[in-house]
């Protein structure tokens, strides 16, 4: 099955432009619309989109959540025969609103691509943004099956893994896996406001990793959080209770209780599945010291290919002026041991694999 006809994308931010890049890559005709002329001009140049001949068959709405319904009704008035797919981050209230318009609700489906970047706008767009990410579909009660088929096909073309859940279940899940992490990262970022430059100069990767999401767009995220308060508040209360208890345990210097707090965190994180939604894998980490010369990483991957091992992830550490850097590869235990022996035999400074 393929998408039928031209696609009009309303909203040329990160998500809309990334979808447009992918659709243009596979040869579909794309029309773009955005209230921001600068976003629209940049997205058009990136995608190479113009005005389609005739009416678009699919209208993809990629605007902030508080604007979706207004844009949806406006576009439906212009193109009542089109299929309407929106990609905002909250669903239940929107689906309830759309249900009030019987004809529109037959032509409408809500989709949430679970991908993003902390930097927004078309300048951050990528055609591969949705590869191996969840593509969540939530439907109205009377939607035409053809509409759902087109939403599934769009997800397939993005390279995503497709899930179908209700709007209520979606918002509950998103509060846990997306909204709460954003809140925690922003809270940590805000706690640094009064920190001295001298102390922050000492920061390692941990602070950068945990505060990364704090760089997200405040306008977009304030709308998402306020729009999903029903699902967020109980989860936020649980975190506050855990932190309050930790505060008490630290005051009383109860090391056993603090250890339990840390262990619960580790146990919860272990439940997060591995890539493609599969079971979380127990990786081994292979440290390799390499010279700071061009092509070093490529040579390592050539050695991996030579013995048929699969690298799941990697990190790089290198200080300015340092003559060597550290590459750490994540592999399954068998591959890590095989690769380490192979690299040592080839003269590489590959150290013994370790667990996290």
C-alpha positions in Angstrom: 0.0 0.0 0.0 1.2 3.6 -0.7 0.0 7.0 0.3 -2.6 8.3 -2.0 -1.9 11.7 -3.8 -0.2 14.9 -2.6 0.4 15.8 1.0 -0.1 19.2 2.5 1.9 19.8 5.8 0.6 22.6 8.0 3.4 23.5 10.4 7.0 23.6 9.4 8.7 23.0 12.8 10.9 20.1 13.6 8.3 17.3 13.2 6.5 18.7 10.1 9.7 19.5 8.3 11.2 16.1 9.2 8.2 14.3 7.8 8.3 16.4 4.7 12.0 15.6 4.1 11.2 11.9 4.3 8.2 12.1 2.0 10.1 14.2 -0.5 12.9 11.7 -0.4 10.6 8.9 -1.6 9.1 11.2 -4.3 5.8 12.4 -3.0 4.4 15.8 -3.9 4.5 18.1 -0.9 2.9 21.5 -0.2 3.8 23.4 3.0 2.1 26.0 5.1 3.2 27.9 8.2 2.2 31.1 10.0 5.9 31.9 10.3 7.4 33.1 7.0 10.9 32.3 8.1 10.0 28.7 9.0 8.1 28.3 5.8 10.9 29.7 3.6 13.5 27.5 5.2 11.4 24.4 5.1 10.6 25.0 1.4 14.2 25.3 0.6 15.1 22.2 2.5 12.3 20.1 1.1 12.1 21.6 -2.4 8.3 21.9 -2.0 6.0 24.1 -4.0 2.2 24.3 -4.5 0.5 21.0 -5.5 -1.8 20.8 -8.5 -5.4 20.3 -7.3 -6.4 19.4 -3.8 -4.1 17.4 -1.5 -5.2 14.0 -0.5 -3.7 14.1 3.0 -3.3 17.1 5.2 -0.8 16.6 8.0 -1.2 19.1 10.9 2.0 19.7 12.8 1.2 22.8 14.9 1.3 23.3 18.7 -1.4 21.4 20.5 -3.4 24.4 21.5 -3.8 25.3 17.7 -4.6 21.9 16.3 -8.4 22.1 16.5 -8.6 25.5 14.9 -6.3 24.6 12.1 -8.1 21.3 11.6 -11.5 23.0 11.2 -10.0 25.6 8.8 -8.4 23.0 6.6 -11.5 20.8 6.6 -13.5 23.7 5.4 -11.1 24.0 2.4 -10.6 20.3 1.7 -13.5 18.3 3.0 -12.5 15.2 1.0 -9.0 15.0 2.4 -7.6 12.7 5.1 -6.5 14.6 8.2 -3.6 13.4 10.3 -2.3 15.5 13.3 1.0 14.8 15.1 0.8 16.8 18.4 1.9 15.3 21.8 -1.5 15.1 23.7 -4.6 13.3 22.4 -7.6 12.6 24.7 -9.1 16.1 24.8 -8.5 16.7 21.1 -10.2 13.4 20.2 -13.2 14.3 22.4 -13.5 17.7 20.6 -13.2 16.2 17.1 -15.9 13.6 18.0 -18.4 16.5 18.1 -18.0 17.0 14.3 -19.3 13.7 12.8 -18.2 14.2 9.2 -14.7 15.5 10.2 -14.1 12.7 12.7 -14.6 10.1 10.0 -11.7 11.7 8.1 -9.4 12.3 11.1 -6.7 10.3 13.0 -4.3 11.4 15.7 -0.7 10.3 15.5 2.2 10.9 17.8 5.7 10.2 16.4 7.8 9.5 19.5 10.9 11.4 18.3 12.3 14.8 18.8 15.3 16.9 19.6 15.9 19.5 22.2 16.4 22.1 19.4 13.2 22.9 17.6 12.4 24.4 14.2 13.0 23.4 10.6 16.7 23.9 11.0 16.9 20.9 13.2 14.8 18.6 10.9 16.1 15.2 9.7 14.6 12.8 7.2 15.6 9.9 9.5 14.2 11.4 12.7 11.6 8.7 13.1 13.6 5.6 12.2 12.9 2.8 14.8 10.8 5.2 16.9 7.3 4.5 18.1 4.5 5.8 15.8 1.4 6.0 18.0 -2.1 6.0 16.4 -5.2 7.0 18.3 -8.6 7.0 16.5 -12.0 8.5 16.8 -15.0 6.1 17.3 -16.3 6.4 13.7 -13.1 6.8 11.7 -13.0 5.4 8.2 -10.7 2.4 8.0 -9.0 3.9 5.0 -7.8 6.8 7.2 -6.2 4.4 9.7 -4.6 2.5 6.8 -3.0 5.8 5.5 -1.8 6.7 9.0 -0.1 3.3 9.3 1.4 3.6 5.9 2.8 7.0 6.8 4.4 5.5 9.9 5.9 2.7 7.8 7.4 5.1 5.4 9.0 7.0 8.3 10.7 3.7 9.4 8.7 3.7 12.7 7.2 1.0 14.8 3.5 1.3 14.8 1.3 1.2 17.9 -2.5 1.8 18.3 -3.9 2.9 21.6 -6.7 5.1 22.9 -6.2 8.8 23.5 -6.6 8.3 27.3 -4.0 5.5 27.4 -1.7 7.6 25.2 -1.8 10.6 27.5 -1.2 8.4 30.6 1.8 6.8 29.0 3.2 10.0 27.6 3.1 11.6 31.1 5.4 8.8 32.3 7.8 8.4 29.4 8.0 12.0 28.0 6.5 14.7 30.2 7.9 13.6 33.5 11.5 13.4 32.2 11.1 16.9 30.7 10.0 18.2 34.1 12.8 16.6 35.9 15.4 17.9 33.5 14.0 21.4 33.6 14.0 21.3 37.4 17.6 20.3 37.4 18.5 23.0 34.9 16.7 25.6 37.0 18.6 24.5 40.1 21.8 25.7 38.4 20.7 29.3 38.1 22.5 30.4 41.2 25.5 28.2 40.7 28.8 29.9 40.1 30.7 29.6 36.8 33.6 28.2 38.8 31.6 25.2 40.0 29.9 24.6 36.7 33.3 24.5 35.0 33.8 21.3 37.0 30.8 19.6 35.5 31.1 16.2 33.9 29.0 14.4 31.4 26.4 13.3 34.0 25.1 16.9 34.5 25.0 17.5 30.7 23.1 14.2 30.1 20.4 14.7 32.7 19.9 18.4 32.0 19.8 18.0 28.2 16.1 18.2 27.9 16.0 21.5 29.7 17.1 23.1 26.5 13.6 22.3 25.0 11.2 25.0 23.7 9.5 26.5 26.7 6.4 27.6 24.7 5.7 24.2 23.2 6.4 22.4 26.5 4.3 24.6 28.7 1.3 23.9 26.4 2.0 20.1 26.5 2.3 20.0 30.3 -0.8 22.2 30.9 -2.7 20.2 28.4 -1.9 16.9 30.1 -2.2 17.9 33.8 -4.7 15.1 34.6 -2.2 12.4 33.8 0.9 14.3 34.9 -0.1 15.4 38.4 -0.3 11.9 40.1 3.1 11.0 38.7 4.6 14.2 39.7 3.2 13.8 43.2 4.9 10.3 43.4 8.3 11.8 42.4 7.9 14.6 44.9 7.1 12.1 47.6 10.2 10.1 46.8 12.4 13.2 46.9 10.8 14.3 50.2 11.5 10.9 51.7 15.0 11.1 50.4 15.4 14.5 52.0 14.3 13.0 55.4 16.6 10.0 55.0 19.6 12.2 54.2 18.8 14.3 57.2 18.8 11.2 59.4 21.9 9.8 57.6 20.0 6.6 56.9 22.3 5.0 54.4 20.1 1.9 54.1 17.1 3.9 53.0 19.3 6.0 50.6 20.6 2.8 49.1 17.1 1.6 48.6 16.3 4.8 46.8 19.2 4.3 44.5 18.3 0.6 43.9 14.7 1.4 43.1 16.0 3.9 40.5 18.2 1.2 38.9 15.4 -1.4 39.0 13.0 1.0 37.3 15.5 1.9 34.6 16.1 -1.7 33.8 12.5 -2.0 32.7 13.1 0.3 29.8 13.2 -1.9 26.7 16.1 -1.9 24.2 16.0 -0.5 20.7 13.0 -1.3 18.4 11.0 -1.9 21.5 12.7 -5.2 22.2 13.8 -6.5 25.6 16.5 -4.5 27.2 19.9 -6.0 26.5 22.8 -6.5 28.9 25.6 -4.9 27.0 29.3 -5.1 27.6 31.4 -2.0 27.1 34.7 -2.2 25.3 37.1 0.8 25.9 39.6 1.5 23.0 42.3 4.2 23.2 43.0 5.7 19.8 45.3 8.3 18.4 43.8 11.7 17.6 44.1 11.3 13.9 41.5 11.3 11.0 39.9 8.0 10.2 40.4 6.3 13.5 36.8 5.5 14.1 36.3 4.3 10.6 39.1 1.9 11.0 37.6 0.5 14.1 34.3 -0.2 12.3 36.2 -1.8 9.5 37.7 -4.2 12.0 34.2 -4.9 13.4 32.9 -5.7 9.9 35.9 -7.9 9.3 34.9 -10.3 12.1 31.1 -9.8 11.9 30.4 -8.1 15.2 27.5 -5.7 15.7 28.0 -2.4 17.6 24.9 -1.3 19.4 26.1 2.1 20.6 29.3 4.1 21.2 30.6 7.1 23.2 33.6 9.2 22.6 35.7 11.1 25.1 38.5 13.5 24.0 40.0 16.6 25.7 41.3 19.5 23.5 45.0 19.2 23.0 45.1 15.5 24.1 46.9 13.2 21.7 44.6 10.3 22.3 40.9 9.7 22.7 38.7 7.0 24.3 36.1 5.2 22.2 33.7 2.9 24.2 31.7 0.5 22.1 28.5 -1.2 23.5 28.2 -4.8 22.2 26.8 -8.1 23.5 29.3 -9.9 25.7 30.4 -12.5 23.2 31.0 -9.8 20.5 32.8 -7.6 23.0 35.2 -10.4 24.0 35.8 -11.4 20.3 36.4 -7.9 19.2 38.8 -7.1 22.1 41.0 -10.1 21.2 40.9 -9.3 17.5 41.9 -5.6 18.1 44.7 -6.5 20.5 46.1 -8.9 18.0 46.0 -6.1 15.4 47.9 -3.8 17.7 45.0 -1.7 19.0 44.9 -0.5 22.7 41.6 -2.3 23.4 41.0 -2.9 27.1 39.0 -5.7 28.8 35.3 -5.3 28.3 33.3 -4.2 31.3 29.7 -4.1 32.4 28.0 -0.7 33.0 
